[in-house]
């Protein structure tokens, strides 16, 4: 199996989202399956391709003074899992998740919220990919 670096087509968010999503996915598949992984996508029996399609960071609660009291990070990821031995696309769909954080936490809060979203999306992709095995 191969899990190439996620493509990032979003227009924002932490610069490391592509690597973090890929790492979360790799960890899930290594810890919870007995699959062998290869670096070269062309020689893999199965490939999981992911694309970060959307990133947003928006206020979700505002105080009486029109100041954000709560922000939310939302990310959407498209996943395509292909069994190359059987030449069958096992999974092709988008996954989205949102996490709220206190805007007083600044960039660190946003970054941690984005990591939590990516980790949850990786779990959902793993479950959807492995559900037909």
HELIX and SHEET records of a PDB file:
HELIX    1   1 UNK A   17  UNK A   32  1                                  16    
HELIX    2   2 UNK A   41  UNK A   43  5                                   3    
HELIX    3   3 UNK A  103  UNK A  105  5                                   3    
HELIX    4   4 UNK A  106  UNK A  130  1                                  25    
SHEET    1   A 4 UNK A   7  UNK A   8  0                                        
SHEET    2   A 4 UNK A  46  UNK A  62  1                                        
SHEET    3   A 4 UNK A  68  UNK A  83 -1                                        
SHEET    4   A 4 UNK A  88  UNK A 101 -1                                        
END                                                                             
